[in-house]
Amino acid sequence: MNIDFSGKYVLITGASRGIGRATAIEFAECGAHVIVHYKENDAAAMKTLSMLKGDKHFLLKANLDDPFLVERAVFKALKKAGHIEILVNNAGVYKECDLLSSTYEEWQMHVNDTFKTNFIGMSNLTYFLAKHMAANGGGKIINVSSRGAFRGEPTAPAYGASKAALNQFSQSLAKLLAPKQVFVYVVAPGFVETEMSTSALKGHKGTEIKNQSPLNRVAKPEEVAHAIVLLASEHTEFMTGCILDINGASYLRS
Ligand SMILES: NC(=O)c1ccc[n+]([C@@H]2O[C@H](COP(=O)([O-])OP(=O)(O)OC[C@H]3O[C@@H](n4cnc5c(N)ncnc54)[C@H](OP(=O)(O)O)[C@@H]3O)[C@@H](O)[C@H]2O)c1
């Protein structure tokens, strides 16, 4: 199976680190021009950029929590690239909060901050780029969810809820946008070796977490990146609306 994104631009949010960086590297390997989006970590974003094969890649800095900055970022990206065929909504935050011991103020912060990045920011960016794709012959949108949307996240309830919202949002858009040749997918990883999961994996529950999978390990960022690249390819049109589990059989649903 040949995957070739030559001449196409992909915008990957949260590409300064982790899954986003691995995804940027894979897209560049397959000939895409990569727009490396990030929030604030200039050094890490520049490192990602330096790791990309090919040309015409560029950085895009924007805090997705701010709707005005999202609009400005889209304007900047389209002005520079001219067109964007693929969007990977990968940026996300994981914040813990114990409902039983938190103050009401802490609880408000937990829910609002998580949803601002994981759902509202992602949906605002999608608003602009889905319209752009629909008006320009089509495109692909791949949203990064989590196993937690299905399994539950008792210590991070807003995280699980934000990813469940992302799943449903993606499926609604898959139905809406298919006639415009815009295809929408979700990948739902379990634990992945990135900064987001470092403290959990290095903590006293590290071994227990790895043993949740019969492979006795967690995913590598590249494994999620490969699935994203496959979904962005021309071979997966009829998979639109799917949610692809990438969790090493640690949580199976049927
Ligand atoms: N790691 C896991 O175990 C795991 C499991 C399941 C799902 N996921 C999902 O996979 C995605 C990527 O996770 P990861 O582990 O690769 O994360 P990570 O290593 O913590 O990186 C997070 C990325 O998101 C960016 N970001 C964070 N808040 C942002 C905001 N408000 N506006 C714009 N960008 C923002 C960061 O930019 P800066 O570098 O500039 O801060 C960074 O590039 C997330 O959606 C996460 O929920 C991860």
The ligand as a MOL file (V3000), in Angstrom:
LIG
                    3D

  0  0  0     0  0            999 V3000
M  V30 BEGIN CTAB
M  V30 COUNTS 48 52 0 0 0
M  V30 BEGIN ATOM
M  V30 1 N 0.1690 10.0800 26.5650 0
M  V30 2 C -0.8490 9.2790 26.7780 0
M  V30 3 O -0.7530 8.3140 27.5740 0
M  V30 4 C -2.1610 9.4960 26.0430 0
M  V30 5 C -3.1390 8.5030 26.1220 0
M  V30 6 C -4.3430 8.6710 25.4510 0
M  V30 7 C -4.5770 9.8270 24.7280 0
M  V30 8 N -3.6160 10.7850 24.6800 0 CHG=1
M  V30 9 C -3.9380 12.0120 23.9180 0
M  V30 10 O -2.9560 12.2110 22.9160 0
M  V30 11 C -2.7860 13.6060 22.6710 0
M  V30 12 C -1.3070 13.9470 22.7340 0
M  V30 13 O -0.8330 13.5550 24.0040 0
M  V30 14 P 0.7410 13.5470 24.3780 0
M  V30 15 O 0.8860 12.5380 25.4350 0
M  V30 16 O 1.5580 13.4870 23.1520 0 CHG=-1
M  V30 17 O 0.8370 15.0090 25.0490 0
M  V30 18 P 2.1170 15.8500 25.5490 0
M  V30 19 O 3.3890 15.1250 25.3300 0
M  V30 20 O 1.7580 16.3280 26.9180 0
M  V30 21 O 2.0570 17.1140 24.5380 0
M  V30 22 C 0.9430 17.9520 24.5460 0
M  V30 23 C 0.9830 18.8400 23.3220 0
M  V30 24 O -0.1980 19.6500 23.2990 0
M  V30 25 C 0.1610 21.0320 23.2520 0
M  V30 26 N -0.8410 21.7940 24.0130 0
M  V30 27 C -1.2160 21.5890 25.3060 0
M  V30 28 N -2.1360 22.5080 25.6590 0
M  V30 29 C -2.3630 23.3000 24.5730 0
M  V30 30 C -3.1740 24.4450 24.3110 0
M  V30 31 N -3.9510 24.9930 25.2470 0
M  V30 32 N -3.0980 25.0080 23.0910 0
M  V30 33 C -2.3070 24.4870 22.1370 0
M  V30 34 N -1.5130 23.4170 22.3100 0
M  V30 35 C -1.5350 22.8360 23.5230 0
M  V30 36 C 1.5560 21.1110 23.8490 0
M  V30 37 O 2.2560 22.2800 23.4000 0
M  V30 38 P 3.5600 22.8590 24.2160 0
M  V30 39 O 4.6590 21.8550 24.0360 0
M  V30 40 O 3.8540 24.1580 23.5700 0
M  V30 41 O 3.1300 22.9700 25.6430 0
M  V30 42 C 2.1600 19.8090 23.3150 0
M  V30 43 O 2.5880 19.9820 21.9820 0
M  V30 44 C -3.6550 14.3120 23.7060 0
M  V30 45 O -4.8700 14.7240 23.1250 0
M  V30 46 C -3.8980 13.2600 24.7640 0
M  V30 47 O -5.1120 13.4630 25.4660 0
M  V30 48 C -2.4200 10.6450 25.3080 0
M  V30 END ATOM
M  V30 BEGIN BOND
M  V30 1 1 1 2
M  V30 2 2 2 3
M  V30 3 1 2 4
M  V30 4 1 4 5
M  V30 5 2 4 48
M  V30 6 2 5 6
M  V30 7 1 6 7
M  V30 8 2 7 8
M  V30 9 1 8 9
M  V30 10 1 8 48
M  V30 11 1 9 10
M  V30 12 1 9 46
M  V30 13 1 10 11
M  V30 14 1 11 12
M  V30 15 1 11 44
M  V30 16 1 12 13
M  V30 17 1 13 14
M  V30 18 2 14 15
M  V30 19 1 14 16
M  V30 20 1 14 17
M  V30 21 1 17 18
M  V30 22 2 18 19
M  V30 23 1 18 20
M  V30 24 1 18 21
M  V30 25 1 21 22
M  V30 26 1 22 23
M  V30 27 1 23 24
M  V30 28 1 23 42
M  V30 29 1 24 25
M  V30 30 1 25 26
M  V30 31 1 25 36
M  V30 32 1 26 27
M  V30 33 1 26 35
M  V30 34 2 27 28
M  V30 35 1 28 29
M  V30 36 1 29 30
M  V30 37 2 29 35
M  V30 38 1 30 31
M  V30 39 2 30 32
M  V30 40 1 32 33
M  V30 41 2 33 34
M  V30 42 1 34 35
M  V30 43 1 36 37
M  V30 44 1 36 42
M  V30 45 1 37 38
M  V30 46 2 38 39
M  V30 47 1 38 40
M  V30 48 1 38 41
M  V30 49 1 42 43
M  V30 50 1 44 45
M  V30 51 1 44 46
M  V30 52 1 46 47
M  V30 END BOND
M  V30 END CTAB
M  END
